Amino acid sequence: MALAWLVDVFRMLYIRSMSRSATLPPIRVAPETKASVEAVLREGESLTQFIEGAVCREAEFRAEQNAAVARAK
């Protein structure tokens, strides 16, 4: 439930910020990995949107981890 909410939030952020000023490097994955990701895309969601959302979530998670470690010191 919470994951679906986050996906919706990232989708809205993506639509709001259509002008991009930076790119991420392309990555190579096994054909099976690409197929498994494409199999879980939501209706109207592109592979690019999925990857952007995953990258943003991971960056936020790691920032929260770093902050927690800093508070614990």
MIBADREN-343847 format. One record per atom (N, C-alpha, C, O): residue number from 1; residue in three letters; chain; atom name; x negated, y, z negated. Coordinates in nm, 2 decimals, m for minus. Atoms other than C-alpha are relative to their C-alpha. Layout:
N
{pos NUM&code ALA&unit A&site CA&c1 X&c2 Y&c3 Z}
...
***
This chain:
73
{pos 1&code MET&unit A&site N&c1 m0.08&c2 m0.12&c3 0.00}
{pos 1&code MET&unit A&site CA&c1 0.00&c2 0.00&c3 0.00}
{pos 1&code MET&unit A&site C&c1 m0.09&c2 0.13&c3 0.00}
{pos 1&code MET&unit A&site O&c1 m0.07&c2 0.22&c3 0.08}
{pos 2&code ALA&unit A&site N&c1 0.09&c2 m0.12&c3 0.01}
{pos 2&code ALA&unit A&site CA&c1 m0.27&c2 0.25&c3 m0.10}
{pos 2&code ALA&unit A&site C&c1 m0.09&c2 0.01&c3 0.13}
{pos 2&code ALA&unit A&site O&c1 m0.12&c2 0.12&c3 0.17}
{pos 3&code LEU&unit A&site N&c1 0.08&c2 m0.01&c3 m0.12}
{pos 3&code LEU&unit A&site CA&c1 m0.48&c2 0.15&c3 0.20}
{pos 3&code LEU&unit A&site C&c1 0.08&c2 0.06&c3 0.12}
{pos 3&code LEU&unit A&site O&c1 0.02&c2 0.13&c3 0.20}
{pos 4&code ALA&unit A&site N&c1 m0.08&c2 m0.06&c3 m0.11}
{pos 4&code ALA&unit A&site CA&c1 m0.19&c2 0.23&c3 0.44}
{pos 4&code ALA&unit A&site C&c1 0.01&c2 0.15&c3 m0.02}
{pos 4&code ALA&unit A&site O&c1 0.01&c2 0.22&c3 0.08}
{pos 5&code TRP&unit A&site N&c1 m0.01&c2 m0.15&c3 0.03}
{pos 5&code TRP&unit A&site CA&c1 m0.16&c2 0.57&c3 0.27}
{pos 5&code TRP&unit A&site C&c1 m0.13&c2 0.07&c3 0.05}
{pos 5&code TRP&unit A&site O&c1 m0.13&c2 0.17&c3 0.11}
{pos 6&code LEU&unit A&site N&c1 0.13&c2 m0.05&c3 m0.03}
{pos 6&code LEU&unit A&site CA&c1 m0.53&c2 0.63&c3 0.32}
{pos 6&code LEU&unit A&site C&c1 m0.02&c2 0.01&c3 0.16}
{pos 6&code LEU&unit A&site O&c1 m0.07&c2 0.11&c3 0.21}
{pos 7&code VAL&unit A&site N&c1 0.01&c2 0.01&c3 m0.15}
{pos 7&code VAL&unit A&site CA&c1 m0.51&c2 0.53&c3 0.69}
{pos 7&code VAL&unit A&site C&c1 0.08&c2 0.12&c3 0.06}
{pos 7&code VAL&unit A&site O&c1 0.04&c2 0.19&c3 0.15}
{pos 8&code ASP&unit A&site N&c1 m0.09&c2 m0.11&c3 m0.05}
{pos 8&code ASP&unit A&site CA&c1 m0.22&c2 0.78&c3 0.74}
{pos 8&code ASP&unit A&site C&c1 m0.07&c2 0.14&c3 m0.03}
{pos 8&code ASP&unit A&site O&c1 m0.07&c2 0.22&c3 0.06}
{pos 9&code VAL&unit A&site N&c1 0.07&c2 m0.13&c3 0.03}
{pos 9&code VAL&unit A&site CA&c1 m0.43&c2 1.06&c3 0.57}
{pos 9&code VAL&unit A&site C&c1 m0.11&c2 0.02&c3 0.10}
{pos 9&code VAL&unit A&site O&c1 m0.12&c2 0.13&c3 0.15}
{pos 10&code PHE&unit A&site N&c1 0.11&c2 m0.01&c3 m0.10}
{pos 10&code PHE&unit A&site CA&c1 m0.73&c2 0.99&c3 0.79}
{pos 10&code PHE&unit A&site C&c1 0.05&c2 0.03&c3 0.14}
{pos 10&code PHE&unit A&site O&c1 m0.01&c2 0.10&c3 0.21}
{pos 11&code ARG&unit A&site N&c1 m0.06&c2 m0.02&c3 m0.13}
{pos 11&code ARG&unit A&site CA&c1 m0.51&c2 0.98&c3 1.09}
{pos 11&code ARG&unit A&site C&c1 0.04&c2 0.15&c3 0.02}
{pos 11&code ARG&unit A&site O&c1 0.02&c2 0.21&c3 0.12}
{pos 12&code MET&unit A&site N&c1 m0.04&c2 m0.14&c3 m0.01}
{pos 12&code MET&unit A&site CA&c1 m0.37&c2 1.32&c3 1.01}
{pos 12&code MET&unit A&site C&c1 m0.12&c2 0.09&c3 0.00}
{pos 12&code MET&unit A&site O&c1 m0.12&c2 0.19&c3 0.08}
{pos 13&code LEU&unit A&site N&c1 0.13&c2 m0.08&c3 0.00}
{pos 13&code LEU&unit A&site CA&c1 m0.72&c2 1.46&c3 0.94}
{pos 13&code LEU&unit A&site C&c1 m0.06&c2 m0.01&c3 0.14}
{pos 13&code LEU&unit A&site O&c1 m0.11&c2 0.09&c3 0.19}
{pos 14&code TYR&unit A&site N&c1 0.06&c2 0.02&c3 m0.13}
{pos 14&code TYR&unit A&site CA&c1 m0.83&c2 1.32&c3 1.27}
{pos 14&code TYR&unit A&site C&c1 0.08&c2 0.09&c3 0.10}
{pos 14&code TYR&unit A&site O&c1 0.01&c2 0.16&c3 0.19}
{pos 15&code ILE&unit A&site N&c1 m0.08&c2 m0.08&c3 m0.09}
{pos 15&code ILE&unit A&site CA&c1 m0.54&c2 1.49&c3 1.46}
{pos 15&code ILE&unit A&site C&c1 m0.03&c2 0.15&c3 m0.02}
{pos 15&code ILE&unit A&site O&c1 m0.04&c2 0.23&c3 0.07}
{pos 16&code ARG&unit A&site N&c1 0.03&c2 m0.14&c3 0.03}
{pos 16&code ARG&unit A&site CA&c1 m0.61&c2 1.82&c3 1.28}
{pos 16&code ARG&unit A&site C&c1 m0.13&c2 0.05&c3 0.05}
{pos 16&code ARG&unit A&site O&c1 m0.15&c2 0.16&c3 0.08}
{pos 17&code SER&unit A&site N&c1 0.14&c2 m0.04&c3 m0.04}
{pos 17&code SER&unit A&site CA&c1 m0.98&c2 1.82&c3 1.37}
{pos 17&code SER&unit A&site C&c1 m0.04&c2 m0.06&c3 0.13}
{pos 17&code SER&unit A&site O&c1 m0.14&c2 m0.13&c3 0.14}
{pos 18&code MET&unit A&site N&c1 0.02&c2 0.06&c3 m0.13}
{pos 18&code MET&unit A&site CA&c1 m0.97&c2 1.73&c3 1.73}
{pos 18&code MET&unit A&site C&c1 m0.14&c2 0.05&c3 0.06}
{pos 18&code MET&unit A&site O&c1 m0.20&c2 m0.02&c3 0.14}
{pos 19&code SER&unit A&site N&c1 0.13&c2 m0.05&c3 m0.05}
{pos 19&code SER&unit A&site CA&c1 m1.28&c2 1.94&c3 1.81}
{pos 19&code SER&unit A&site C&c1 m0.11&c2 m0.06&c3 m0.08}
{pos 19&code SER&unit A&site O&c1 m0.13&c2 m0.03&c3 m0.20}
{pos 20&code ARG&unit A&site N&c1 0.11&c2 0.07&c3 0.07}
{pos 20&code ARG&unit A&site CA&c1 m1.58&c2 1.73&c3 1.73}
{pos 20&code ARG&unit A&site C&c1 m0.13&c2 0.08&c3 0.03}
{pos 20&code ARG&unit A&site O&c1 m0.16&c2 0.13&c3 0.14}
{pos 21&code SER&unit A&site N&c1 0.12&c2 m0.06&c3 m0.02}
{pos 21&code SER&unit A&site CA&c1 m1.92&c2 1.88&c3 1.68}
{pos 21&code SER&unit A&site C&c1 m0.12&c2 m0.09&c3 m0.02}
{pos 21&code SER&unit A&site O&c1 m0.24&c2 m0.05&c3 0.00}
{pos 22&code ALA&unit A&site N&c1 0.11&c2 0.10&c3 0.02}
{pos 22&code ALA&unit A&site CA&c1 m2.12&c2 1.57&c3 1.60}
{pos 22&code ALA&unit A&site C&c1 0.04&c2 m0.14&c3 0.04}
{pos 22&code ALA&unit A&site O&c1 0.16&c2 m0.17&c3 0.04}
{pos 23&code THR&unit A&site N&c1 m0.03&c2 0.14&c3 m0.04}
{pos 23&code THR&unit A&site CA&c1 m2.14&c2 1.21&c3 1.71}
{pos 23&code THR&unit A&site C&c1 m0.08&c2 m0.09&c3 m0.08}
{pos 23&code THR&unit A&site O&c1 m0.19&c2 m0.06&c3 m0.13}
{pos 24&code LEU&unit A&site N&c1 0.08&c2 0.11&c3 0.06}
{pos 24&code LEU&unit A&site CA&c1 m2.25&c2 0.89&c3 1.55}
{pos 24&code LEU&unit A&site C&c1 m0.06&c2 m0.08&c3 0.11}
{pos 24&code LEU&unit A&site O&c1 m0.01&c2 m0.09&c3 0.22}
{pos 25&code PRO&unit A&site N&c1 0.06&c2 0.09&c3 m0.10}
{pos 25&code PRO&unit A&site CA&c1 m2.48&c2 0.65&c3 1.72}
{pos 25&code PRO&unit A&site C&c1 0.09&c2 m0.11&c3 0.04}
{pos 25&code PRO&unit A&site O&c1 0.16&c2 m0.17&c3 m0.05}
{pos 26&code PRO&unit A&site N&c1 m0.08&c2 0.11&c3 m0.04}
{pos 26&code PRO&unit A&site CA&c1 m2.32&c2 0.38&c3 1.92}
{pos 26&code PRO&unit A&site C&c1 m0.06&c2 m0.13&c3 m0.07}
{pos 26&code PRO&unit A&site O&c1 m0.18&c2 m0.13&c3 m0.09}
{pos 27&code ILE&unit A&site N&c1 0.05&c2 0.13&c3 0.07}
{pos 27&code ILE&unit A&site CA&c1 m2.35&c2 0.03&c3 1.76}
{pos 27&code ILE&unit A&site C&c1 0.04&c2 m0.12&c3 0.09}
{pos 27&code ILE&unit A&site O&c1 0.14&c2 m0.12&c3 0.16}
{pos 28&code ARG&unit A&site N&c1 m0.03&c2 0.12&c3 m0.07}
{pos 28&code ARG&unit A&site CA&c1 m2.36&c2 m0.31&c3 1.91}
{pos 28&code ARG&unit A&site C&c1 0.05&c2 m0.10&c3 m0.10}
{pos 28&code ARG&unit A&site O&c1 m0.01&c2 m0.12&c3 m0.21}
{pos 29&code VAL&unit A&site N&c1 m0.06&c2 0.11&c3 0.09}
{pos 29&code VAL&unit A&site CA&c1 m2.15&c2 m0.59&c3 1.76}
{pos 29&code VAL&unit A&site C&c1 0.03&c2 m0.12&c3 0.08}
{pos 29&code VAL&unit A&site O&c1 0.03&c2 m0.11&c3 0.21}
{pos 30&code ALA&unit A&site N&c1 m0.04&c2 0.12&c3 m0.07}
{pos 30&code ALA&unit A&site CA&c1 m2.07&c2 m0.94&c3 1.85}
{pos 30&code ALA&unit A&site C&c1 0.14&c2 0.01&c3 0.06}
{pos 30&code ALA&unit A&site O&c1 0.22&c2 0.08&c3 0.00}
{pos 31&code PRO&unit A&site N&c1 m0.14&c2 m0.01&c3 m0.06}
{pos 31&code PRO&unit A&site CA&c1 m1.77&c2 m0.98&c3 2.08}
{pos 31&code PRO&unit A&site C&c1 0.11&c2 m0.05&c3 m0.09}
{pos 31&code PRO&unit A&site O&c1 0.22&c2 0.00&c3 m0.09}
{pos 32&code GLU&unit A&site N&c1 m0.10&c2 0.05&c3 0.10}
{pos 32&code GLU&unit A&site CA&c1 m1.60&c2 m1.17&c3 1.80}
{pos 32&code GLU&unit A&site C&c1 0.04&c2 0.11&c3 m0.10}
{pos 32&code GLU&unit A&site O&c1 0.15&c2 0.12&c3 m0.14}
{pos 33&code THR&unit A&site N&c1 m0.02&c2 m0.11&c3 0.09}
{pos 33&code THR&unit A&site CA&c1 m1.64&c2 m0.87&c3 1.57}
{pos 33&code THR&unit A&site C&c1 0.10&c2 0.10&c3 0.06}
{pos 33&code THR&unit A&site O&c1 0.19&c2 0.15&c3 0.00}
{pos 34&code LYS&unit A&site N&c1 m0.09&c2 m0.10&c3 m0.06}
{pos 34&code LYS&unit A&site CA&c1 m1.49&c2 m0.63&c3 1.82}
{pos 34&code LYS&unit A&site C&c1 0.14&c2 m0.06&c3 0.02}
{pos 34&code LYS&unit A&site O&c1 0.24&c2 0.02&c3 0.00}
{pos 35&code ALA&unit A&site N&c1 m0.13&c2 0.06&c3 m0.02}
{pos 35&code ALA&unit A&site CA&c1 m1.20&c2 m0.87&c3 1.89}
{pos 35&code ALA&unit A&site C&c1 0.08&c2 0.00&c3 m0.13}
{pos 35&code ALA&unit A&site O&c1 0.20&c2 0.03&c3 m0.13}
{pos 36&code SER&unit A&site N&c1 m0.06&c2 0.01&c3 0.13}
{pos 36&code SER&unit A&site CA&c1 m1.13&c2 m0.91&c3 1.52}
{pos 36&code SER&unit A&site C&c1 0.05&c2 0.14&c3 m0.05}
{pos 36&code SER&unit A&site O&c1 0.15&c2 0.16&c3 m0.11}
{pos 37&code VAL&unit A&site N&c1 m0.04&c2 m0.13&c3 0.04}
{pos 37&code VAL&unit A&site CA&c1 m1.12&c2 m0.53&c3 1.47}
{pos 37&code VAL&unit A&site C&c1 0.12&c2 0.05&c3 0.09}
{pos 37&code VAL&unit A&site O&c1 0.21&c2 0.10&c3 0.04}
{pos 38&code GLU&unit A&site N&c1 m0.11&c2 m0.04&c3 m0.09}
{pos 38&code GLU&unit A&site CA&c1 m0.90&c2 m0.47&c3 1.78}
{pos 38&code GLU&unit A&site C&c1 0.13&c2 m0.07&c3 m0.04}
{pos 38&code GLU&unit A&site O&c1 0.24&c2 m0.02&c3 m0.02}
{pos 39&code ALA&unit A&site N&c1 m0.12&c2 0.08&c3 0.04}
{pos 39&code ALA&unit A&site CA&c1 m0.66&c2 m0.74&c3 1.64}
{pos 39&code ALA&unit A&site C&c1 0.07&c2 0.07&c3 m0.11}
{pos 39&code ALA&unit A&site O&c1 0.19&c2 0.04&c3 m0.13}
{pos 40&code VAL&unit A&site N&c1 m0.07&c2 m0.06&c3 0.12}
{pos 40&code VAL&unit A&site CA&c1 m0.59&c2 m0.53&c3 1.33}
{pos 40&code VAL&unit A&site C&c1 0.03&c2 0.15&c3 0.02}
{pos 40&code VAL&unit A&site O&c1 0.08&c2 0.22&c3 m0.07}
{pos 41&code LEU&unit A&site N&c1 m0.03&c2 m0.14&c3 m0.02}
{pos 41&code LEU&unit A&site CA&c1 m0.55&c2 m0.19&c3 1.49}
{pos 41&code LEU&unit A&site C&c1 0.15&c2 0.02&c3 m0.01}
{pos 41&code LEU&unit A&site O&c1 0.23&c2 m0.06&c3 0.03}
{pos 42&code ARG&unit A&site N&c1 m0.14&c2 m0.04&c3 0.01}
{pos 42&code ARG&unit A&site CA&c1 m0.22&c2 m0.02&c3 1.41}
{pos 42&code ARG&unit A&site C&c1 0.05&c2 0.06&c3 0.14}
{pos 42&code ARG&unit A&site O&c1 m0.03&c2 0.10&c3 0.22}
{pos 43&code GLU&unit A&site N&c1 m0.06&c2 m0.05&c3 m0.12}
{pos 43&code GLU&unit A&site CA&c1 0.02&c2 0.09&c3 1.68}
{pos 43&code GLU&unit A&site C&c1 m0.05&c2 0.14&c3 0.03}
{pos 43&code GLU&unit A&site O&c1 m0.03&c2 0.23&c3 m0.06}
{pos 44&code GLY&unit A&site N&c1 0.05&c2 m0.14&c3 m0.04}
{pos 44&code GLY&unit A&site CA&c1 m0.13&c2 0.40&c3 1.86}
{pos 44&code GLY&unit A&site C&c1 m0.14&c2 0.03&c3 m0.05}
{pos 44&code GLY&unit A&site O&c1 m0.19&c2 0.14&c3 m0.02}
{pos 45&code GLU&unit A&site N&c1 0.13&c2 m0.03&c3 0.06}
{pos 45&code GLU&unit A&site CA&c1 m0.46&c2 0.37&c3 1.67}
{pos 45&code GLU&unit A&site C&c1 m0.11&c2 m0.05&c3 0.10}
{pos 45&code GLU&unit A&site O&c1 m0.10&c2 m0.16&c3 0.16}
{pos 46&code SER&unit A&site N&c1 0.11&c2 0.03&c3 m0.09}
{pos 46&code SER&unit A&site CA&c1 m0.78&c2 0.37&c3 1.88}
{pos 46&code SER&unit A&site C&c1 m0.11&c2 m0.07&c3 m0.08}
{pos 46&code SER&unit A&site O&c1 m0.12&c2 m0.05&c3 m0.20}
{pos 47&code LEU&unit A&site N&c1 0.12&c2 0.06&c3 0.07}
{pos 47&code LEU&unit A&site CA&c1 m1.10&c2 0.18&c3 1.80}
{pos 47&code LEU&unit A&site C&c1 m0.08&c2 0.11&c3 m0.06}
{pos 47&code LEU&unit A&site O&c1 m0.13&c2 0.09&c3 m0.17}
{pos 48&code THR&unit A&site N&c1 0.08&c2 m0.12&c3 0.05}
{pos 48&code THR&unit A&site CA&c1 m1.27&c2 0.52&c3 1.76}
{pos 48&code THR&unit A&site C&c1 0.06&c2 0.05&c3 m0.13}
{pos 48&code THR&unit A&site O&c1 m0.01&c2 0.07&c3 m0.23}
{pos 49&code GLN&unit A&site N&c1 m0.07&c2 m0.04&c3 0.12}
{pos 49&code GLN&unit A&site CA&c1 m1.01&c2 0.62&c3 1.50}
{pos 49&code GLN&unit A&site C&c1 m0.02&c2 m0.09&c3 m0.11}
{pos 49&code GLN&unit A&site O&c1 m0.05&c2 m0.05&c3 m0.23}
{pos 50&code PHE&unit A&site N&c1 0.02&c2 0.10&c3 0.10}
{pos 50&code PHE&unit A&site CA&c1 m1.05&c2 0.30&c3 1.31}
{pos 50&code PHE&unit A&site C&c1 m0.14&c2 0.01&c3 m0.05}
{pos 50&code PHE&unit A&site O&c1 m0.16&c2 0.01&c3 m0.17}
{pos 51&code ILE&unit A&site N&c1 0.14&c2 m0.01&c3 0.05}
{pos 51&code ILE&unit A&site CA&c1 m1.43&c2 0.33&c3 1.30}
{pos 51&code ILE&unit A&site C&c1 m0.02&c2 0.13&c3 m0.08}
{pos 51&code ILE&unit A&site O&c1 m0.09&c2 0.13&c3 m0.18}
{pos 52&code GLU&unit A&site N&c1 0.02&c2 m0.13&c3 0.07}
{pos 52&code GLU&unit A&site CA&c1 m1.42&c2 0.70&c3 1.20}
{pos 52&code GLU&unit A&site C&c1 0.06&c2 m0.01&c3 m0.14}
{pos 52&code GLU&unit A&site O&c1 0.00&c2 0.03&c3 m0.24}
{pos 53&code GLY&unit A&site N&c1 m0.06&c2 0.02&c3 0.14}
{pos 53&code GLY&unit A&site CA&c1 m1.18&c2 0.61&c3 0.91}
{pos 53&code GLY&unit A&site C&c1 m0.08&c2 m0.09&c3 m0.09}
{pos 53&code GLY&unit A&site O&c1 m0.10&c2 m0.05&c3 m0.20}
{pos 54&code ALA&unit A&site N&c1 0.08&c2 0.09&c3 0.08}
{pos 54&code ALA&unit A&site CA&c1 m1.40&c2 0.32&c3 0.80}
{pos 54&code ALA&unit A&site C&c1 m0.13&c2 0.08&c3 m0.05}
{pos 54&code ALA&unit A&site O&c1 m0.17&c2 0.06&c3 m0.16}
{pos 55&code VAL&unit A&site N&c1 0.12&c2 m0.07&c3 0.03}
{pos 55&code VAL&unit A&site CA&c1 m1.71&c2 0.54&c3 0.81}
{pos 55&code VAL&unit A&site C&c1 0.03&c2 0.11&c3 m0.11}
{pos 55&code VAL&unit A&site O&c1 m0.05&c2 0.12&c3 m0.21}
{pos 56&code CYS&unit A&site N&c1 m0.04&c2 m0.10&c3 0.09}
{pos 56&code CYS&unit A&site CA&c1 m1.54&c2 0.82&c3 0.62}
{pos 56&code CYS&unit A&site C&c1 0.03&c2 m0.06&c3 m0.14}
{pos 56&code CYS&unit A&site O&c1 m0.02&c2 m0.01&c3 m0.24}
{pos 57&code ARG&unit A&site N&c1 m0.03&c2 0.06&c3 0.13}
{pos 57&code ARG&unit A&site CA&c1 m1.41&c2 0.59&c3 0.35}
{pos 57&code ARG&unit A&site C&c1 m0.12&c2 m0.06&c3 m0.07}
{pos 57&code ARG&unit A&site O&c1 m0.14&c2 m0.04&c3 m0.19}
{pos 58&code GLU&unit A&site N&c1 0.13&c2 0.05&c3 0.06}
{pos 58&code GLU&unit A&site CA&c1 m1.75&c2 0.42&c3 0.30}
{pos 58&code GLU&unit A&site C&c1 m0.08&c2 0.12&c3 m0.05}
{pos 58&code GLU&unit A&site O&c1 m0.14&c2 0.10&c3 m0.16}
{pos 59&code ALA&unit A&site N&c1 0.08&c2 m0.11&c3 0.05}
{pos 59&code ALA&unit A&site CA&c1 m1.92&c2 0.76&c3 0.27}
{pos 59&code ALA&unit A&site C&c1 0.06&c2 0.06&c3 m0.12}
{pos 59&code ALA&unit A&site O&c1 m0.02&c2 0.09&c3 m0.22}
{pos 60&code GLU&unit A&site N&c1 m0.06&c2 m0.05&c3 0.12}
{pos 60&code GLU&unit A&site CA&c1 m1.67&c2 0.88&c3 0.02}
{pos 60&code GLU&unit A&site C&c1 m0.02&c2 m0.10&c3 m0.12}
{pos 60&code GLU&unit A&site O&c1 m0.05&c2 m0.06&c3 m0.23}
{pos 61&code PHE&unit A&site N&c1 0.02&c2 0.10&c3 0.10}
{pos 61&code PHE&unit A&site CA&c1 m1.70&c2 0.55&c3 m0.18}
{pos 61&code PHE&unit A&site C&c1 m0.14&c2 0.01&c3 m0.05}
{pos 61&code PHE&unit A&site O&c1 m0.16&c2 0.01&c3 m0.17}
{pos 62&code ARG&unit A&site N&c1 0.14&c2 m0.01&c3 0.05}
{pos 62&code ARG&unit A&site CA&c1 m2.08&c2 0.58&c3 m0.19}
{pos 62&code ARG&unit A&site C&c1 m0.03&c2 0.13&c3 m0.08}
{pos 62&code ARG&unit A&site O&c1 m0.10&c2 0.13&c3 m0.17}
{pos 63&code ALA&unit A&site N&c1 0.01&c2 m0.12&c3 0.08}
{pos 63&code ALA&unit A&site CA&c1 m2.06&c2 0.94&c3 m0.30}
{pos 63&code ALA&unit A&site C&c1 0.05&c2 m0.01&c3 m0.14}
{pos 63&code ALA&unit A&site O&c1 m0.01&c2 0.04&c3 m0.23}
{pos 64&code GLU&unit A&site N&c1 m0.06&c2 0.02&c3 0.13}
{pos 64&code GLU&unit A&site CA&c1 m1.83&c2 0.84&c3 m0.58}
{pos 64&code GLU&unit A&site C&c1 m0.09&c2 m0.09&c3 m0.09}
{pos 64&code GLU&unit A&site O&c1 m0.11&c2 m0.07&c3 m0.21}
{pos 65&code GLN&unit A&site N&c1 0.09&c2 0.09&c3 0.07}
{pos 65&code GLN&unit A&site CA&c1 m2.07&c2 0.56&c3 m0.67}
{pos 65&code GLN&unit A&site C&c1 m0.12&c2 0.08&c3 m0.06}
{pos 65&code GLN&unit A&site O&c1 m0.16&c2 0.06&c3 m0.17}
{pos 66&code ASN&unit A&site N&c1 0.12&c2 m0.08&c3 0.04}
{pos 66&code ASN&unit A&site CA&c1 m2.37&c2 0.80&c3 m0.68}
{pos 66&code ASN&unit A&site C&c1 0.04&c2 0.09&c3 m0.11}
{pos 66&code ASN&unit A&site O&c1 m0.04&c2 0.11&c3 m0.21}
{pos 67&code ALA&unit A&site N&c1 m0.05&c2 m0.09&c3 0.11}
{pos 67&code ALA&unit A&site CA&c1 m2.17&c2 1.04&c3 m0.90}
{pos 67&code ALA&unit A&site C&c1 0.01&c2 m0.08&c3 m0.13}
{pos 67&code ALA&unit A&site O&c1 m0.02&c2 m0.03&c3 m0.23}
{pos 68&code ALA&unit A&site N&c1 m0.01&c2 0.08&c3 0.12}
{pos 68&code ALA&unit A&site CA&c1 m2.09&c2 0.76&c3 m1.14}
{pos 68&code ALA&unit A&site C&c1 m0.13&c2 m0.03&c3 m0.06}
{pos 68&code ALA&unit A&site O&c1 m0.15&c2 m0.03&c3 m0.18}
{pos 69&code VAL&unit A&site N&c1 0.13&c2 0.04&c3 0.05}
{pos 69&code VAL&unit A&site CA&c1 m2.45&c2 0.65&c3 m1.16}
{pos 69&code VAL&unit A&site C&c1 m0.07&c2 0.12&c3 m0.07}
{pos 69&code VAL&unit A&site O&c1 m0.13&c2 0.11&c3 m0.17}
{pos 70&code ALA&unit A&site N&c1 0.06&c2 m0.12&c3 0.05}
{pos 70&code ALA&unit A&site CA&c1 m2.56&c2 1.01&c3 m1.22}
{pos 70&code ALA&unit A&site C&c1 0.06&c2 0.04&c3 m0.14}
{pos 70&code ALA&unit A&site O&c1 m0.01&c2 0.08&c3 m0.23}
{pos 71&code ARG&unit A&site N&c1 m0.07&c2 m0.02&c3 0.13}
{pos 71&code ARG&unit A&site CA&c1 m2.30&c2 1.05&c3 m1.50}
{pos 71&code ARG&unit A&site C&c1 m0.05&c2 m0.09&c3 m0.11}
{pos 71&code ARG&unit A&site O&c1 m0.06&c2 m0.06&c3 m0.23}
{pos 72&code ALA&unit A&site N&c1 0.04&c2 0.11&c3 0.09}
{pos 72&code ALA&unit A&site CA&c1 m2.42&c2 0.73&c3 m1.66}
{pos 72&code ALA&unit A&site C&c1 m0.14&c2 0.02&c3 m0.05}
{pos 72&code ALA&unit A&site O&c1 m0.18&c2 m0.03&c3 m0.16}
{pos 73&code LYS&unit A&site N&c1 0.14&c2 m0.02&c3 0.04}
{pos 73&code LYS&unit A&site CA&c1 m2.78&c2 0.85&c3 m1.69}
{pos 73&code LYS&unit A&site C&c1 m0.01&c2 0.10&c3 m0.11}
{pos 73&code LYS&unit A&site O&c1 m0.12&c2 0.12&c3 m0.16}
***
